[in-house]
Amino acid sequence: SACRLCIMRKLPSVLARTLTSGTTGSPVLLDMFEVRNKLRDIVGASANWSDHVQAMQERKALHTLLAKCQEDLPPRRMKDSYLEVILPLGSQPEIREKYLNVHNSVRFGRILEDLDSLGVLICYTHTKQEMQPKSPLSIVTALVDKINLCKKIIYPDCDIKFTGNVSWVGKTSMEVTMHMLQLHDGDYSPVLDATFVMVARDPENKRPAFVNPLIPESPEEEEIFKQGELNKLRRIEFSTASLLKMAPTAEERNIVHDIFLHTLDTKTVSFRSRKLPPNSVWMEDAKLKGLQICHPQERNIFNRIFGGFLMRKAFELGWATACSYGGSRPFIVSVDDIMFQKPVEIGSLLLLSAQVSYTEKNYIQIRVHSEVYDANTREHHTTNIFHFTFISENEVPRVVPNTYGESMLYLDGKRHFDAVMKEI
């Protein structure tokens, strides 16, 4: 099924050619270590936790460098933000261990961290002003729109290349399109495509800030820019139709009622007694929970917890849930619609709960909810919702909702699953 999952789009490769053709010779490839160092330099963040408060104080002075309106900023082209980054797993075995999982392939959670860092650097490249060594912008991940994989296995001993650029720009937000390729027999072949949405804020990360407009230069780029607009509209539509705001459709109501009829106990035929159909699992019994204490080591350049770390932790809990539910090793097919609703402060208690929300044949749809607990106020706040689609080696039991709330989770899971299947 790996072939079926493959999304071989022509645009990325065409774009990569046009974006690099303007540069002299081949571009100098950064590695992931340099990406993170560069980010620290751009923001003026300190490598020491103890000096951080001072560094953040100094950032306040950059307020004066912010544009009063978007028109004040020079437009940019897609190739201005194009970056290629190497992850030398083949040529530098010493970094391999960090990326290795027990199945002798690459930990996907680590790839999520790398994509997050790269997406931010691409946006800083788009907004860079020649005369300013430090950027007045705080650029943070607002949303992981989608990540689709076309390879089941990522090899731990072959070099990986990431490419990416800004593909759409609003007033204060930017969409970044990234691709990951892996070296096989002297050729780089596609592994995944990712779309992230980043937002720019002022130096203190309090209010939105304007970013440079983007000018498409060719029919291909026009097409990519138009796709960014469509992505935005699709997200608005998806959120407007959310089951937290609107009743399910007639078709969805029938699905829920059908599940209800299939779980009635034929002996008593009462509304209250429910019976689990064969080869099924109650939704209540298909969840796992986790807790993270957010240490300074996991901080980002703005002294909050790094979004990539949150994604890695959520993914790993989601994977474990899919693994225990399906009884065999699951493979990630797609990540979609990760909203970063609230930053996570250092020292927070981060509570993660993963739930199987929908199943179909070999597929398992997982929803991971993350919230922070404030021990002083005893309040819980949702920070993220993550959606992961896994494929299992064997057919998996059907997950069955019991309550109305679970039925809504089930329908939400089905909507995400259907959207992913349409893409791939």
C-alpha positions as CSV (number, residue, x, y, z in Angstrom):
1,S,0.0,0.0,0.0
2,A,3.0,2.3,0.2
3,C,2.6,3.0,-3.6
4,R,-1.0,3.8,-3.0
5,L,0.0,6.3,-0.4
6,C,2.5,8.0,-2.7
7,I,1.7,11.5,-3.6
8,M,3.9,12.1,-6.5
9,R,3.2,15.7,-7.4
10,K,5.1,17.3,-10.2
11,L,5.0,20.8,-8.8
12,P,7.6,20.5,-6.0
13,S,10.3,19.2,-8.4
14,V,9.5,21.8,-11.1
15,L,9.6,24.5,-8.4
16,A,12.8,23.2,-6.9
17,R,14.4,23.5,-10.3
18,T,13.1,27.0,-11.0
19,L,14.0,28.1,-7.4
20,T,17.6,26.9,-7.6
21,S,18.2,27.8,-11.2
22,G,18.6,31.5,-10.3
23,T,21.3,30.7,-7.7
24,T,25.0,30.5,-8.8
25,G,26.3,27.0,-8.6
26,S,24.7,24.7,-6.1
27,P,23.3,26.1,-2.8
28,V,25.4,25.6,0.3
29,L,23.5,23.0,2.4
30,L,22.9,23.7,6.0
31,D,22.5,20.9,8.5
32,M,19.9,20.8,11.3
33,F,22.4,21.9,13.9
34,E,23.2,25.0,11.9
35,V,19.5,25.7,11.4
36,R,18.9,25.9,15.1
37,N,22.0,28.0,15.7
38,K,21.0,30.4,12.9
39,L,17.5,30.8,14.5
40,R,19.1,31.7,17.8
41,D,21.3,34.3,16.1
42,I,18.4,35.9,14.2
43,V,16.4,36.3,17.4
44,G,19.3,37.1,19.7
45,A,18.3,34.3,22.0
46,S,20.9,33.1,24.5
47,A,22.2,29.5,24.5
48,N,22.2,29.7,28.3
49,W,18.9,29.4,30.2
50,S,20.2,31.7,32.9
51,D,20.9,34.6,30.4
52,H,17.5,34.3,28.7
53,V,15.6,37.0,30.6
54,Q,18.3,39.5,29.7
55,A,18.2,38.5,26.0
56,M,14.4,38.8,26.0
57,Q,14.6,42.3,27.6
58,E,17.0,43.3,24.8
59,R,14.5,42.2,22.2
60,K,12.0,44.8,23.4
61,A,14.1,47.6,21.8
62,L,13.5,46.0,18.4
63,H,9.9,47.3,18.4
64,T,11.0,50.4,16.5
65,L,12.0,48.2,13.5
66,L,8.5,46.9,12.9
67,A,6.7,48.0,9.8
68,K,3.6,50.2,10.3
69,C,1.9,48.6,7.3
70,Q,2.5,45.8,4.9
71,E,3.1,48.2,2.0
72,D,6.2,49.5,3.8
73,L,7.9,46.1,3.3
74,P,9.7,45.0,0.1
75,P,7.9,42.2,-1.8
76,R,9.7,38.9,-1.9
77,R,9.8,36.0,-4.4
78,M,9.4,32.3,-3.6
79,K,13.1,31.7,-4.4
80,D,14.1,34.3,-1.9
81,S,13.1,32.0,1.0
82,Y,14.0,28.7,-0.7
83,L,16.3,26.6,1.6
84,E,17.8,23.1,1.3
85,V,19.0,21.4,4.5
86,I,20.8,18.1,4.9
87,L,20.4,15.6,7.6
88,P,23.5,13.5,7.1
89,L,22.4,10.2,8.6
90,G,24.4,8.3,6.0
91,S,27.6,10.3,6.0
92,Q,27.7,11.1,9.8
93,P,26.8,8.0,11.7
94,E,27.4,9.8,15.1
95,I,24.1,11.6,14.7
96,R,22.2,8.5,13.8
97,E,21.4,7.3,17.3
98,K,19.2,10.3,18.1
99,Y,17.0,9.5,15.1
100,L,16.9,5.7,15.5
101,N,13.9,3.7,16.7
102,V,13.7,0.1,17.8
103,H,12.5,-1.1,14.4
104,N,15.8,0.2,12.8
105,S,14.1,3.1,11.0
106,V,13.9,6.8,11.6
107,R,11.9,8.2,14.5
108,F,9.2,10.3,12.9
109,G,8.8,12.4,16.0
110,R,12.4,13.7,15.4
111,I,11.4,14.6,11.8
112,L,8.5,16.6,13.1
113,E,10.9,18.6,15.3
114,D,13.2,19.3,12.3
115,L,10.3,20.4,10.0
116,D,9.1,22.8,12.7
117,S,12.6,24.4,13.0
118,L,13.1,24.6,9.3
119,G,9.6,26.1,8.7
120,V,10.5,29.0,11.1
121,L,13.9,29.6,9.5
122,I,12.3,29.7,6.0
123,C,9.9,32.4,7.3
124,Y,12.8,34.4,8.8
125,T,14.6,34.1,5.4
126,H,11.5,35.5,3.7
127,T,11.2,38.5,6.1
128,K,15.0,39.2,6.4
129,Q,16.0,42.9,6.1
130,E,19.5,43.3,4.9
131,M,20.5,46.1,7.3
132,Q,19.1,44.3,10.4
133,P,21.2,41.5,11.9
134,K,18.5,40.7,14.4
135,S,14.8,40.2,13.4
136,P,12.2,42.3,15.3
137,L,9.7,39.5,14.4
138,S,8.7,36.6,16.6
139,I,7.7,33.9,14.2
140,V,5.9,30.9,15.7
141,T,4.0,27.9,14.3
142,A,0.3,28.5,14.2
143,L,-0.8,25.3,12.5
144,V,0.5,22.2,10.9
145,D,-2.0,22.0,8.0
146,K,-0.9,18.6,6.7
147,I,2.0,16.2,6.3
148,N,1.5,13.4,3.9
149,L,3.9,10.5,3.6
150,C,4.6,8.4,0.5
151,K,7.1,6.1,2.1
152,K,6.4,3.6,4.9
153,I,10.0,3.4,6.1
154,I,12.6,6.1,6.5
155,Y,16.0,4.5,6.6
156,P,18.4,5.4,9.4
157,D,21.6,5.1,7.4
158,C,20.8,7.2,4.3
159,D,21.2,11.0,4.0
160,I,18.0,13.0,4.1
161,K,17.4,16.3,2.4
162,F,14.7,18.9,3.3
163,T,13.7,21.6,0.9
164,G,11.2,24.3,1.4
165,N,10.0,27.9,0.8
166,V,7.2,30.3,1.6
167,S,4.3,29.4,-0.7
168,W,1.6,31.9,0.4
169,V,1.5,35.1,2.5
170,G,-1.3,36.9,4.2
171,K,-0.9,40.2,6.2
172,T,0.7,38.6,9.2
173,S,0.8,34.9,8.4
174,M,2.9,32.7,6.0
175,E,2.3,29.3,4.6
176,V,5.5,27.2,4.2
177,T,5.7,24.2,1.9
178,M,8.4,21.6,2.7
179,H,9.5,18.4,1.1
180,M,11.7,15.6,2.5
181,L,13.7,13.3,0.3
182,Q,16.0,10.4,1.0
183,L,19.1,9.3,-0.8
184,H,18.9,5.9,-2.5
185,D,21.4,4.6,-5.1
186,G,22.7,8.1,-5.7
187,D,19.2,9.6,-6.2
188,Y,17.0,11.6,-3.8
189,S,13.4,10.2,-3.8
190,P,10.4,11.8,-2.1
191,V,9.4,10.8,1.4
192,L,6.9,13.4,2.5
193,D,5.3,16.8,1.7
194,A,4.4,19.2,4.5
195,T,2.4,22.4,4.8
196,F,2.8,24.6,7.9
197,V,1.3,28.0,8.7
198,M,3.4,30.4,10.7
199,V,2.4,33.7,12.2
200,A,4.6,36.8,12.8
201,R,4.3,38.7,16.0
202,D,6.0,41.7,17.7
203,P,9.4,41.2,19.5
204,E,7.6,40.3,22.8
205,N,5.3,37.8,21.0
206,K,2.2,39.7,22.1
207,R,0.6,41.3,18.9
208,P,0.5,40.4,15.2
209,A,3.2,42.0,13.0
210,F,3.3,42.6,9.2
211,V,5.3,40.4,6.9
212,N,6.7,41.0,3.4
213,P,4.2,40.3,0.6
214,L,4.9,37.4,-1.8
215,I,5.0,37.9,-5.6
216,P,4.6,34.7,-7.8
217,E,6.8,34.8,-10.8
218,S,5.6,32.0,-13.1
219,P,2.4,30.0,-13.9
220,E,3.7,27.2,-11.5
221,E,4.2,29.7,-8.7
222,E,0.7,31.3,-9.4
223,E,-0.7,27.8,-9.1
224,I,1.1,27.2,-5.7
225,F,0.0,30.6,-4.4
226,K,-3.6,29.9,-5.4
227,Q,-3.4,26.6,-3.6
228,G,-2.3,28.5,-0.5
229,E,-5.5,30.6,-0.8
230,L,-7.6,27.5,-1.2
231,N,-6.0,25.9,1.8
232,K,-6.9,28.9,3.9
233,L,-10.6,28.7,2.7
234,R,-10.7,25.0,3.3
235,R,-9.5,25.5,6.9
236,I,-12.2,28.1,7.5
237,E,-14.9,25.9,6.1
238,F,-13.7,22.9,8.1
239,S,-13.7,24.9,11.3
240,T,-17.1,26.5,10.6
241,A,-18.6,23.1,10.2
242,S,-17.0,21.8,13.4
243,L,-19.2,19.4,15.4
244,L,-18.5,21.6,18.4
245,K,-20.5,24.4,16.6
246,M,-22.9,22.6,14.3
247,A,-25.1,19.5,14.3
248,P,-23.9,16.5,12.2
249,T,-25.2,16.2,8.7
250,A,-28.1,13.9,7.9
251,E,-25.7,11.2,6.6
252,E,-23.6,11.4,9.8
253,R,-26.7,11.2,11.9
254,N,-27.6,7.9,10.1
255,I,-24.1,6.6,10.8
256,V,-24.5,7.2,14.5
257,H,-28.0,5.8,14.6
258,D,-26.8,2.7,12.7
259,I,-24.0,2.2,15.3
260,F,-26.6,2.5,18.1
261,L,-28.9,-0.1,16.5
262,H,-25.9,-2.5,16.1
263,T,-25.1,-2.3,19.8
264,L,-28.6,-2.9,21.1
265,D,-28.9,-6.0,23.3
266,T,-31.4,-8.1,21.3
267,K,-32.6,-9.9,24.5
268,T,-33.7,-6.9,26.4
269,V,-34.2,-4.4,23.5
270,S,-33.9,-1.5,25.9
271,F,-32.4,1.9,25.2
272,R,-30.0,1.4,28.1
273,S,-28.5,-2.0,27.7
274,R,-25.8,-2.0,25.0
275,K,-23.8,-4.8,23.7
276,L,-20.4,-4.7,22.0
277,P,-20.6,-6.2,18.4
278,P,-18.0,-8.9,17.5
279,N,-14.5,-7.7,16.6
280,S,-15.1,-4.3,18.1
281,V,-13.7,-2.2,21.0
282,W,-15.6,0.4,23.0
283,M,-14.1,3.9,22.4
284,E,-13.7,4.2,26.2
285,D,-11.2,1.3,26.1
286,A,-9.1,2.7,23.2
287,K,-7.1,5.5,24.9
288,L,-3.8,6.2,26.5
289,K,-2.6,9.1,28.6
290,G,0.8,10.6,29.2
291,L,2.4,13.4,31.3
292,Q,5.4,15.6,30.6
293,I,7.1,18.0,32.9
294,C,8.3,20.8,30.7
295,H,12.0,21.4,31.4
296,P,14.2,24.3,30.2
297,Q,16.0,21.9,27.8
298,E,12.9,21.7,25.6
299,R,12.6,25.5,25.2
300,N,12.4,27.3,21.9
301,I,14.1,30.6,21.0
302,F,11.3,32.6,22.7
303,N,11.7,30.7,26.0
304,R,8.5,28.7,25.6
305,I,8.3,25.0,25.0
306,F,9.4,24.1,21.4
307,G,6.4,23.2,19.2
308,G,8.4,20.4,17.6
309,F,8.9,18.8,21.0
310,L,5.1,18.9,21.7
311,M,4.5,17.3,18.3
312,R,7.1,14.6,18.9
313,K,5.5,13.7,22.3
314,A,2.0,13.7,20.9
315,F,3.1,11.6,17.9
316,E,4.8,9.0,20.1
317,L,1.8,8.7,22.4
318,G,-0.5,8.4,19.3
319,W,1.8,5.8,17.8
320,A,1.8,3.8,21.1
321,T,-2.1,4.0,21.1
322,A,-2.3,2.7,17.5
323,C,0.2,0.0,18.3
324,S,-1.6,-1.3,21.3
325,Y,-5.0,-1.0,19.6
326,G,-4.0,-2.8,16.3
327,G,-1.7,-5.3,17.9
328,S,1.0,-4.7,15.4
329,R,3.4,-2.0,14.3
330,P,1.6,1.0,12.8
331,F,3.0,3.2,10.1
332,I,2.2,6.9,9.9
333,V,0.3,7.9,6.8
334,S,-0.7,11.5,7.5
335,V,-0.6,14.3,10.1
336,D,-3.2,17.0,9.7
337,D,-4.8,20.0,11.3
338,I,-2.6,20.6,14.4
339,M,-3.7,23.9,15.9
340,F,-1.3,25.6,18.3
341,Q,-3.9,27.3,20.5
342,K,-1.8,28.4,23.4
343,P,1.9,28.5,24.1
344,V,3.3,26.1,26.7
345,E,5.4,27.7,29.4
346,I,8.5,26.1,30.9
347,G,7.7,24.4,34.1
348,S,4.2,23.4,33.0
349,L,2.7,20.0,33.6
350,L,1.6,18.9,30.1
351,L,-1.1,16.2,30.1
352,L,-1.6,14.3,26.8
353,S,-4.4,12.0,26.1
354,A,-4.6,9.9,22.9
355,Q,-7.9,8.4,21.7
356,V,-8.7,6.1,18.8
357,S,-11.4,8.1,17.1
358,Y,-12.1,6.2,14.0
359,T,-11.1,2.9,12.3
360,E,-11.5,1.5,8.8
361,K,-10.0,-1.7,7.5
362,N,-6.3,-1.3,8.4
363,Y,-6.5,2.3,9.2
364,I,-6.5,3.9,12.7
365,Q,-7.3,7.5,13.2
366,I,-5.9,9.0,16.4
367,R,-6.7,12.2,18.1
368,V,-4.3,13.5,20.8
369,H,-5.5,16.3,23.1
370,S,-2.9,18.2,25.0
371,E,-3.5,20.5,27.9
372,V,-1.4,22.3,30.6
373,Y,-2.2,22.1,34.2
374,D,-1.4,25.1,36.4
375,A,-0.7,23.7,39.9
376,N,-1.3,27.2,41.5
377,T,-4.7,27.9,40.0
378,R,-5.6,24.3,39.5
379,E,-6.9,25.1,36.0
380,H,-6.5,23.1,32.8
381,H,-6.1,24.8,29.4
382,T,-6.1,23.1,26.1
383,T,-2.9,23.9,24.1
384,N,-3.1,21.6,21.1
385,I,-5.2,19.0,19.3
386,F,-3.3,16.6,17.1
387,H,-4.7,14.3,14.3
388,F,-2.7,11.3,13.1
389,T,-3.7,8.7,10.5
390,F,-1.9,5.3,10.9
391,I,-2.0,2.2,8.8
392,S,-1.6,-1.2,10.6
393,E,-0.2,-4.4,9.1
394,N,-3.4,-6.2,9.7
395,E,-7.1,-5.3,9.7
396,V,-8.0,-3.7,13.1
397,P,-11.1,-4.1,15.3
398,R,-13.8,-1.5,14.8
399,V,-13.9,1.3,17.4
400,V,-17.5,1.8,18.7
401,P,-18.7,5.0,20.5
402,N,-21.1,4.6,23.4
403,T,-22.2,8.1,24.4
404,Y,-23.3,11.1,22.3
405,G,-19.9,12.9,23.1
406,E,-18.0,9.8,21.8
407,S,-20.2,9.7,18.7
408,M,-19.2,13.3,17.9
409,L,-15.5,12.3,18.4
410,Y,-16.1,9.4,16.1
411,L,-17.6,11.6,13.4
412,D,-14.8,14.1,13.8
413,G,-12.3,11.3,13.3
414,K,-14.1,10.1,10.2
415,R,-14.1,13.6,8.7
416,H,-10.3,13.9,9.2
417,F,-9.8,10.4,7.8
418,D,-11.9,11.1,4.8
419,A,-10.1,14.4,4.1
420,V,-6.7,12.5,4.3
421,M,-7.9,9.8,1.9
422,K,-9.1,12.3,-0.6
423,E,-5.6,13.9,-0.6
424,I,-3.7,10.6,-1.1
